[in-house]
Amino acid sequence: MNFRNIHYFKNLNINKIINYYISFFVGYLLLTRVVIFMHITGDIFNTFISSVFAIIGVILALYKIVKDFKFFQNKFIIALAIFFIIACISTILNIEYGLFSNLKMLIWVFIHFFLLFSLTNYSKDEYKNAFYTLGFVIVFTMFICSFISILQFFFNITFTINLPDYPRVQGFYNGRLFGVFDDPNYASIASISSLAFSLFFAKNTVNKKNKIFFIFNMFIQVSYVILSNSRTGLVGLIICSIIFAYYKSSQLIINKKNKLIRRIVSFFMTFFILFTGLFCLREFYAYCPNILHKEEVVVENNVVDDSKNTIDNTS
């Protein structure tokens, strides 16, 4: 290796590499909940990819800790160190239940905390780069998966894919949209994340085509959460509506006279409009015609419990 290469690695932007690592890792985690991806790749491939991410994550975390001395000046570093020490003690005390599984958990805790926590020392431009990179990965991954799932609903498609542990239902089953995911509760939370990023991007982009895409993705993600019949997802949508209503009301430029009352009225009006929109969209999907057979695809009114759905009566 010549001097130029040494100089290159010395001035390497480790924060940008961490951004791409976190974004690709999150994208991979989303894909591991897509049943067809799990079926095609198999356990051996996914174990290998997870190991690669773990090794790279440990290297990046150690490099960040050693190189970035500002990391240790953060006021939360003591609490983080205590948590990691407690995790180590817990691993030792529970070693009888499996050494490898506990060590693997400890490694991932180390990666998650020491990489994600390093974001606290980012500059404004580094924050922006990290936010946009992660956001684009989540938005486009969830758009493709959720859009295919919505098509499965409209065509009333239901089938089962046999995986080594137990079969996974796909499509629209028993009044609930699983879509391409193995767990609609997990997918609904990911959809809300995609919805939040899309809202931010739609507001901050000047490109009309991009704005239309992000707005359309918001509609797709809300539709999936409603059709998934996930209690967690529906509560998440309501919480997001409350936060958005508060944000919009706080942005109002009004006179000091009756300022508080006007903002409270604005908050409740915004929340009411959003909540009514969610209710109307749910009622629309409640009895939606099947494109393929021109029959109604009935969505059950009961919100399905968020317990694990094991398919016992499908083949």
N, C-alpha and C positions, 0 to 999 in steps of 0.2 A: 504494500500500500504506500503510495507516494504522499508527499506533504500536502498536496491539494486535497486528496481524499480525507486526510486527517482533519484538515481545516474545515471541510464540508461537514463532517460528523460533529465537530466541535460546535458549530453554529447551527446545528439542526434544530428546527422549531419543534420541540417535543410536545408543546401544547396542541399544535395542529395535528400531529400524529395521534395524540390521545383522542382528539375530537373524532377523527375518522375511525379509530378503533371502537369507541363507544357507539358511534352511529351504525357501523357495520355489524357490531355485536347485537345491538337492539334489533336491527333488521333480521338477523339470523334467528333470534329468539322468537320473533313474530312468525317466521316461516316454520319453525319447529312446532307450532300449533296448527299448521295447515296439514291436514291428514294426508293428502296426496303427496306432499313433499316428504312426509315421514315414511310413507309407503315406498316411494321410489328410492330414497337415499338409504334407508335401513339403519339399524342400530349401530353397526360397525362404523359407517361413514360419519354419523352424527357424533359418536363418541370421539372419533379422530378429530373432527372439526372443533368440538368443545375443548379437547386437550390443547389444540393449537391456540385457541383463543385464551385459554388459561395460562399457557406458557408466555405468550406475548403480553398478556395483562400483568403478570408478575414482573416481567422485565421492565415494562413501562412504569409500573408503580415504584419499583426500586430505583430506577433511573431518576424519576421525578423527585423522590424523597432525598436522594443523594445530591442532585444538582440544584434543586430549588430550595435554598435556605429560607426563603420567605414562607414556605409551607409551615415551618415550625414556629413562626411568629404569630400565627393565627390563634385567636383566643379559644377556639374550639378544639385545638389539638390535644389538650389534656383529656377532655371528655372522650375524644376518639381513641386515644391510647388506652384509656380505662376500659372502654367497650371491647377493644381488641384483646386486651389481657383477660377479661372475663370470658370471651369466646374461647381463648386458649385453655383456660381452666376448665370450662365446660367440656371441651374436647377430651381433655385428660380424664376427667371424671366419668365420661361416657364411653371410654375406650373399649369397654367390654361389649358394647353394642355394634362395634365395627370401626376399626381403625381407619380404613381407607375412606369410607363415606364421611367420617367426621373431619378428616384432613382435607378432603375435597371441599367440604362446606367452609372450612377455615380459609382455604385459599381464595375461594370466591368472595368471602367477606373482606379479605385483605384487598382484593382487586377492586371491588365495588366502592369501598369506603375511601381508599387512598387515591383512586383515580377520580372519582366523582367529587371528592372533597377538595381536590386540587383546583377545581373550577373557581373556588373562592378567591384565588389570587390572579385571576385572569384580568386582562385589560378589557376596555370596552369593545375593541375590535375583535379580540379573541372570544369574548362572550357571544358576539354577533355571529362569528364563524361557527362556533359550537352549536348555537341555537338553530341556525339555518340548515346546517348539515344534518343534524338529528331530525329536524322537522321535515325536511324533504324525504328522508328515508321512511319515516313513519307514514307520511301522507301518501306517497306513491305505493308503498307496500299495501297499506290498508285499503286504498282505493281499488286496486286490482282484485284483492281478495273479497272485499265487501260487494263490489259490483257483480262479480261472478255469483256470489251468494244471493243477491237480489234477483238475478236471472233465474236461479234455481227456484226461488219462491214463485215467481210469475209463471214458470212452466211446471210448477208443482213436482219438482224432481226429488226423489228420495231413493237412496241406495246405501249399501253398507260396504265398508272396506275393512277387511280382516287384518289387524295388526297382531304382533306376537302376544301382547298382553290381553286385549279384548277387542271386539269389533267396534268400529266407530260409525255412527250414523252420519250421513251426509245429506245436505239439502234441507227440505222442509218436512219435518216429522212431528206428528202429534201436536199440531198447532204451534210449533216452535221452529224458528229458522236456525239450524246449525250452520248451514252454508258449507264452506270448505274447511271450517274449523272443527277441532275436536271438542272444544268447550265454548259455548256461546257466551258464558259469563266473562271469561278471559277476553274473548274477542270484543265484547261490548265495551269493556274498559279501554282496549286499544283503539276502538272506533271513536271514543270520546277524546282520546289524545289526538287522533288525526283531525277530529272536528275542531279542537282548540287551535292547533297549528294552522289549519286552513283558514280559520277566522282571522288570525293574525296576519297571515300572508295576503289574504284578500284585501284587508284594510290597508296594507302597506305597499302593495304593488300598483304600478301605473299602467301595466300592460293589460289591456281589456281581455285578451284571450286567457291569460293566466288568472285573472280575476274571475272569469266565468267558470274556469275549471275548478278553482278552489270553492266557489259557491256551490257548484254541482256536487263536489265531493262532500261538502257539509250536509247536503240533502241525502246523499247515499249513506253516510255514516249514521245520521239520525234515523233513517229508515231501517238500517240493520239493527240498531239498538232496540227500536220498537218491536220489530219482528222477532228478535231473539227472545222476547218475553223474559228478559233477565231483570230481576229485582235490583241487582247492583247497578246495571246499566241505566235503568229508569231513574233510580235515585241520583245517579251521577248526572243525568241530563237535567234534572230539577235543580241540583246544586249549581250546575253551570249556568242555568237560567237566572238563578238568584245572583250569582257573581256578575254576570253580564248586565243585569238590570241595575245593580248597584254601581257598576262602572259607568254605565251610560248616564245615570242620574247624577253622579259626582262630576261628570264632564259639563253639565249644563252651566252656561254663562248667564247668570241671573242677578238681579239687584239684591241688595242686602235685605230689603223688605220681604218678609214671608219666605226667606231663602230655604229654611229647613222644611217648611210645609210643602213647598213646590218640589223639592227634591224627593220627599217621601211620596208625594203623589206620582211623580215621574217614575220612581222605583216600582211602585205597585202597578202602574199602567204598563210599563215595559214587561214586567214579570207576567202579568195577566195575558198580554198578547202572545208571549212566547209559550206559556202554558196552554193557552187555547189552541195555538198552532200545533203543538205536540198532540193534544187530544184529538183534534180534527184529523191529523195524519194517521193516528192510530185507528180511528173509526173508519177511515178510508181503506186501510189495509185489512180491517176486520172481515170484510166481505169483498174480496177482490177477485175478479174473474181470472180463471186460468187461461192463458193465451193458447195453450196447446189443445185443450179439450173444451174450452168455453164453459168451464164449470167454476163454481165459487171455491176459492181457497180460504177456508175459514181459519181465522186466528183466534185461539181461545182467549176469553176475557180474563181468565185467571193468570196472575203473574206466577210463573213457575219458580219453585224454590231453587236457590243457588247451590244446592247440594250436588255432588258429582253424579252425572247421568251415566249409569251403566246400562248398556243395551242388552237386555236378556231375551227379548222375544223377537229379535230380528236375525236373519241369517245372512 
